[in-house]
Amino acid sequence: MSSIESAGLSAGRVPATLAPIEIARRFSHRRIALVSAALLVLIVVLAFSSDLWLTRDYADQDPLVRNQPPLGDAGLLGTDQLGRDLLARLMFGIRLSVAAAAFGVLVQLAVGVPLGLLAGYRGGWIDSVAMRSVDVMLAVPGLLIALLIGMNIKEQVASGSGAVADVLRSIDRLTAGLTPVFVVLVVFFWVSMARIVRGETRVVMARDFVRAARGLGAGPFRIVVHHVLRNCIAPITVSVALLIPVTMLTEAAMSLVGVGVDPPRPSLGVMIYEGAQQINSFPYQTLVPSITFAAVVLLVGFVGDGLRAALDPTTEQGR
């Protein structure tokens, strides 16, 4: 233990952090979270390996097996109104949702966390500018702006000219049509994380162990990384877990109104919408993606709750 950490001990309250092995052990005692994590991993593995074990592509149409029920000859989950295999479409939709969620997490960690740390640590005009920007972003109607951004990007990809349109088309091919969703995530999804991290940073900066570290000559980088960031891991983890379903909902909403994923690529939102058109005659077509979406959101929530408890030394181990 360095002199700075020793000083923190003598000063009063040392940051309560746990070793990775201890965090893993505490998480393993959370049975619901552990089972949820295992199920999430299984779902993701099945979705991304579906090309290896599925016999039909998500876009293949067969008019002879239209609207076939689940557990029949046409497939495990049946077919839709165009004779497309619902299982294949569901697996691809999960891939898109995972890709959108992963990119949303990346934006939160790469933009929101550093900005929140900087604003909370430096204060002054940096804090004022950053937080006023956050307030503005939170005040605007996010979904409306997202749809406007999505429509503009779709237009550029479809018929735009020039270098910007060419770049957007290249990105769109690489992202399976998720470019509008990714742009919206970059614009909006750092905001909540920046605000949370800034607030936690201000709280940690007022503690005795940080004052002791400063008094012993610790530089800004050491204070931020070794003291502030380590004490922000729990709220960051919880925030990420809460925003993953929001990311999935954003992708679904944009796809529903035609500014997200392009047909014939399916997303869970598109599948829910298409199935709803047949809900009176073939309810399974909307129930299958709806239940899948709800299950994934719940599983992510359980995992986030388990991680929060595992990262918090004051929380008793549960089952």
C-alpha positions as CSV (number, residue, x, y, z in Angstrom):
1,M,0.0,0.0,0.0
2,S,1.4,3.4,-1.0
3,S,1.8,6.4,1.3
4,I,-1.2,8.0,-0.3
5,E,-3.5,5.1,0.4
6,S,-2.1,4.9,3.9
7,A,-2.9,8.6,4.4
8,G,-6.5,7.9,3.2
9,L,-6.8,5.3,5.9
10,S,-5.6,7.6,8.6
11,A,-7.8,10.4,7.3
12,G,-11.0,8.6,7.8
13,R,-13.0,7.0,5.1
14,V,-11.0,5.1,2.5
15,P,-12.8,4.4,-0.8
16,A,-14.7,1.1,-0.5
17,T,-13.6,-1.0,-3.4
18,L,-13.4,-4.7,-3.9
19,A,-11.0,-6.9,-5.7
20,P,-12.2,-8.5,-9.0
21,I,-12.1,-11.9,-7.5
22,E,-14.3,-10.8,-4.6
23,I,-16.7,-9.0,-7.0
24,A,-17.0,-12.3,-9.0
25,R,-17.6,-14.3,-5.8
26,R,-20.2,-11.9,-4.6
27,F,-21.9,-11.9,-7.9
28,S,-22.0,-15.7,-8.0
29,H,-24.0,-15.6,-4.7
30,R,-26.8,-13.7,-6.6
31,R,-28.5,-16.7,-8.1
32,I,-31.1,-14.7,-10.1
33,A,-28.4,-12.5,-11.6
34,L,-26.1,-15.4,-12.3
35,V,-28.9,-17.4,-14.1
36,S,-29.9,-14.2,-16.0
37,A,-26.3,-13.7,-17.1
38,A,-26.0,-17.3,-18.3
39,L,-29.3,-17.0,-20.2
40,L,-28.2,-13.8,-21.9
41,V,-24.9,-15.4,-22.9
42,L,-26.8,-18.4,-24.3
43,I,-29.2,-16.1,-26.3
44,V,-26.3,-14.1,-27.7
45,V,-24.3,-17.1,-28.7
46,L,-27.3,-18.7,-30.4
47,A,-28.1,-15.5,-32.3
48,F,-24.6,-15.0,-33.6
49,S,-24.1,-18.6,-34.5
50,S,-27.5,-19.1,-36.1
51,D,-26.0,-19.2,-39.6
52,L,-24.3,-22.4,-38.6
53,W,-27.4,-24.3,-37.5
54,L,-30.4,-22.7,-39.2
55,T,-31.5,-24.2,-42.5
56,R,-33.2,-21.0,-43.9
57,D,-32.1,-17.4,-44.3
58,Y,-34.2,-14.7,-42.6
59,A,-35.1,-13.2,-46.0
60,D,-36.1,-16.5,-47.7
61,Q,-39.8,-16.5,-48.7
62,D,-42.0,-19.5,-49.3
63,P,-45.6,-18.8,-50.2
64,L,-46.5,-22.5,-49.7
65,V,-45.9,-22.2,-45.9
66,R,-47.3,-18.8,-45.1
67,N,-48.6,-18.2,-41.6
68,Q,-47.7,-21.6,-40.3
69,P,-48.0,-22.0,-36.5
70,P,-45.0,-22.7,-34.1
71,L,-43.9,-26.3,-33.5
72,G,-45.1,-27.4,-37.0
73,D,-43.5,-28.7,-40.1
74,A,-42.6,-25.1,-41.2
75,G,-40.2,-24.4,-38.3
76,L,-39.9,-24.2,-34.5
77,L,-41.5,-20.7,-34.3
78,G,-43.6,-20.9,-37.5
79,T,-43.6,-18.5,-40.4
80,D,-45.0,-15.0,-41.1
81,Q,-47.4,-13.8,-43.8
82,L,-44.7,-14.1,-46.5
83,G,-43.6,-17.6,-45.5
84,R,-40.4,-16.4,-43.8
85,D,-39.0,-18.4,-40.9
86,L,-39.7,-16.5,-37.7
87,L,-36.8,-18.2,-35.8
88,A,-34.3,-17.1,-38.4
89,R,-35.7,-13.5,-38.3
90,L,-35.7,-13.5,-34.5
91,M,-32.1,-14.5,-34.4
92,F,-31.1,-11.8,-36.8
93,G,-33.2,-9.3,-34.9
94,I,-31.4,-10.2,-31.7
95,R,-28.1,-9.6,-33.4
96,L,-29.2,-6.1,-34.4
97,S,-30.4,-5.3,-30.9
98,V,-27.1,-6.5,-29.4
99,A,-25.1,-4.5,-31.9
100,A,-27.2,-1.3,-31.0
101,A,-26.9,-2.0,-27.3
102,A,-23.1,-2.6,-27.5
103,F,-22.6,0.6,-29.5
104,G,-24.8,2.5,-26.9
105,V,-22.6,1.2,-24.1
106,L,-19.5,2.2,-26.0
107,V,-20.8,5.8,-26.4
108,Q,-21.6,6.0,-22.7
109,L,-18.2,4.8,-21.7
110,A,-16.1,6.7,-24.3
111,V,-18.0,10.0,-24.1
112,G,-20.2,10.2,-21.0
113,V,-17.7,8.9,-18.4
114,P,-14.7,11.0,-19.4
115,L,-16.8,14.2,-19.7
116,G,-18.5,13.5,-16.4
117,L,-15.1,13.0,-14.7
118,L,-13.6,16.1,-16.2
119,A,-16.6,18.3,-15.3
120,G,-16.8,16.9,-11.7
121,Y,-13.0,17.2,-11.1
122,R,-12.3,20.5,-12.7
123,G,-15.5,22.3,-11.9
124,G,-15.6,26.0,-12.9
125,W,-16.5,26.9,-16.5
126,I,-15.8,23.4,-17.7
127,D,-18.5,22.1,-15.4
128,S,-20.9,24.9,-16.3
129,V,-20.5,24.4,-20.1
130,A,-20.7,20.6,-19.8
131,M,-23.8,20.6,-17.6
132,R,-25.6,23.3,-19.5
133,S,-25.0,21.1,-22.6
134,V,-26.5,18.2,-20.8
135,D,-29.5,20.2,-19.7
136,V,-30.1,21.3,-23.3
137,M,-29.9,17.7,-24.5
138,L,-32.3,16.5,-21.8
139,A,-34.8,19.3,-22.6
140,V,-35.2,18.6,-26.3
141,P,-37.7,16.0,-27.4
142,G,-35.2,13.2,-28.0
143,L,-37.4,10.8,-30.0
144,L,-38.5,13.6,-32.4
145,I,-35.0,14.7,-33.0
146,A,-33.9,11.1,-33.4
147,L,-36.5,10.6,-36.1
148,L,-35.5,13.8,-37.9
149,I,-31.8,12.7,-37.8
150,G,-32.7,9.2,-39.0
151,M,-34.8,10.5,-41.9
152,N,-32.0,12.8,-43.0
153,I,-29.4,10.1,-42.9
154,K,-31.7,7.7,-44.7
155,E,-32.1,10.3,-47.5
156,Q,-28.4,10.8,-47.7
157,V,-27.8,7.0,-47.9
158,A,-30.5,6.5,-50.5
159,S,-29.9,9.4,-52.9
160,G,-27.3,11.8,-51.5
161,S,-24.2,12.9,-53.4
162,G,-20.8,13.9,-52.3
163,A,-18.2,12.7,-49.8
164,V,-20.5,12.7,-46.8
165,A,-23.1,10.6,-48.5
166,D,-20.5,8.1,-49.8
167,V,-19.1,7.7,-46.2
168,L,-22.6,7.2,-44.8
169,R,-23.3,4.5,-47.5
170,S,-20.1,2.7,-46.6
171,I,-20.9,2.8,-42.9
172,D,-24.4,1.7,-43.6
173,R,-23.2,-1.4,-45.5
174,L,-20.8,-2.3,-42.6
175,T,-23.5,-1.8,-39.9
176,A,-26.4,-3.7,-41.6
177,G,-28.4,-0.6,-41.9
178,L,-28.0,0.7,-38.4
179,T,-26.2,3.9,-39.3
180,P,-29.1,6.2,-38.3
181,V,-29.4,4.4,-35.0
182,F,-25.7,4.7,-34.3
183,V,-25.7,8.4,-35.1
184,V,-28.6,9.0,-32.7
185,L,-26.8,7.1,-30.0
186,V,-23.7,9.3,-30.5
187,V,-25.8,12.4,-30.2
188,F,-27.9,11.5,-27.2
189,F,-26.6,8.5,-25.2
190,W,-23.7,10.1,-23.4
191,V,-25.9,12.6,-21.6
192,S,-27.3,10.6,-18.7
193,M,-23.9,8.9,-18.0
194,A,-22.1,12.3,-18.0
195,R,-24.6,13.7,-15.5
196,I,-24.4,10.6,-13.2
197,V,-20.6,10.4,-13.3
198,R,-20.2,14.2,-12.7
199,G,-22.5,13.9,-9.6
200,E,-20.6,10.9,-8.2
201,T,-17.2,12.7,-8.9
202,R,-18.3,15.7,-6.9
203,V,-19.3,13.5,-4.0
204,V,-16.0,11.5,-4.0
205,M,-13.9,14.7,-4.4
206,A,-15.3,16.0,-1.1
207,R,-14.2,12.9,0.9
208,D,-11.2,12.9,3.3
209,F,-9.1,10.4,1.4
210,V,-9.1,12.6,-1.7
211,R,-8.0,15.6,0.4
212,A,-5.3,13.4,1.9
213,A,-4.1,12.2,-1.5
214,R,-3.9,15.8,-2.7
215,G,-2.0,16.9,0.4
216,L,0.6,14.2,-0.3
217,G,1.1,15.5,-3.8
218,A,-1.0,13.1,-5.9
219,G,-1.5,14.4,-9.4
220,P,-4.9,14.8,-11.1
221,F,-4.6,11.6,-13.2
222,R,-3.9,9.5,-10.1
223,I,-6.7,11.0,-8.1
224,V,-9.2,10.6,-10.9
225,V,-8.2,7.1,-11.9
226,H,-7.2,5.5,-8.6
227,H,-9.8,7.2,-6.3
228,V,-12.6,8.8,-8.2
229,L,-13.2,6.4,-11.1
230,R,-12.9,3.3,-8.8
231,N,-15.7,4.7,-6.7
232,C,-17.8,5.4,-9.7
233,I,-17.8,1.9,-11.1
234,A,-21.0,0.8,-9.3
235,P,-23.2,3.7,-10.5
236,I,-21.6,3.4,-14.0
237,T,-22.5,-0.3,-14.1
238,V,-26.1,0.3,-13.0
239,S,-26.5,3.2,-15.5
240,V,-25.2,1.0,-18.3
241,A,-27.6,-1.8,-17.4
242,L,-30.5,0.6,-17.3
243,L,-29.7,2.2,-20.6
244,I,-29.2,-1.0,-22.6
245,P,-33.0,-1.5,-22.7
246,V,-33.4,2.1,-23.7
247,T,-31.0,1.6,-26.5
248,M,-32.9,-1.4,-27.7
249,L,-36.2,0.6,-27.5
250,T,-34.7,3.4,-29.5
251,E,-33.6,1.0,-32.3
252,A,-37.0,-0.6,-32.3
253,A,-38.9,2.7,-32.4
254,M,-36.7,4.0,-35.3
255,S,-37.2,0.8,-37.2
256,L,-40.9,0.9,-36.7
257,V,-41.3,4.3,-38.5
258,G,-38.9,3.3,-41.3
259,V,-35.8,5.3,-40.2
260,G,-33.9,2.3,-38.7
261,V,-33.2,-1.0,-40.3
262,D,-34.1,-1.4,-43.9
263,P,-36.2,-4.4,-45.1
264,P,-35.8,-7.2,-45.5
265,R,-33.5,-7.1,-42.5
266,P,-35.6,-7.7,-39.4
267,S,-35.3,-6.1,-36.0
268,L,-37.3,-7.0,-33.0
269,G,-39.3,-3.7,-33.4
270,V,-40.1,-4.4,-37.0
271,M,-41.2,-8.0,-36.2
272,I,-43.5,-6.7,-33.4
273,Y,-45.0,-4.2,-35.7
274,E,-45.5,-6.6,-38.6
275,G,-46.9,-9.2,-36.3
276,A,-49.3,-6.8,-34.8
277,Q,-51.0,-6.4,-38.3
278,Q,-51.9,-10.1,-38.0
279,I,-52.6,-10.3,-34.2
280,N,-56.2,-11.3,-34.6
281,S,-55.6,-14.2,-36.9
282,F,-52.0,-15.2,-36.0
283,P,-51.1,-13.7,-32.6
284,Y,-47.9,-15.7,-32.3
285,Q,-46.3,-13.5,-35.0
286,T,-46.2,-10.6,-32.6
287,L,-46.0,-12.6,-29.3
288,V,-42.8,-14.3,-30.2
289,P,-40.7,-11.1,-30.7
290,S,-42.6,-9.3,-27.9
291,I,-41.8,-12.0,-25.3
292,T,-38.2,-12.2,-26.5
293,F,-37.8,-8.5,-26.2
294,A,-39.3,-8.3,-22.8
295,A,-37.3,-11.3,-21.6
296,V,-34.0,-9.8,-22.8
297,V,-34.8,-6.5,-21.0
298,L,-35.7,-8.3,-17.8
299,L,-32.5,-10.4,-17.9
300,V,-30.4,-7.3,-18.4
301,G,-32.1,-5.7,-15.5
302,F,-31.5,-8.7,-13.2
303,V,-27.8,-8.8,-14.2
304,G,-27.4,-5.0,-13.6
305,D,-29.0,-5.4,-10.2
306,G,-26.6,-8.3,-9.4
307,L,-23.6,-6.3,-10.5
308,R,-24.7,-3.3,-8.4
309,A,-25.0,-5.4,-5.3
310,A,-21.7,-7.2,-6.0
311,L,-19.8,-3.9,-6.5
312,D,-21.2,-2.3,-3.4
313,P,-19.3,-3.5,-0.3
314,T,-22.1,-2.3,2.0
315,T,-24.6,-4.7,0.4
316,E,-25.1,-8.0,2.1
317,Q,-24.7,-11.1,0.0
318,G,-28.0,-12.4,-1.3
319,R,-29.4,-15.3,-3.1
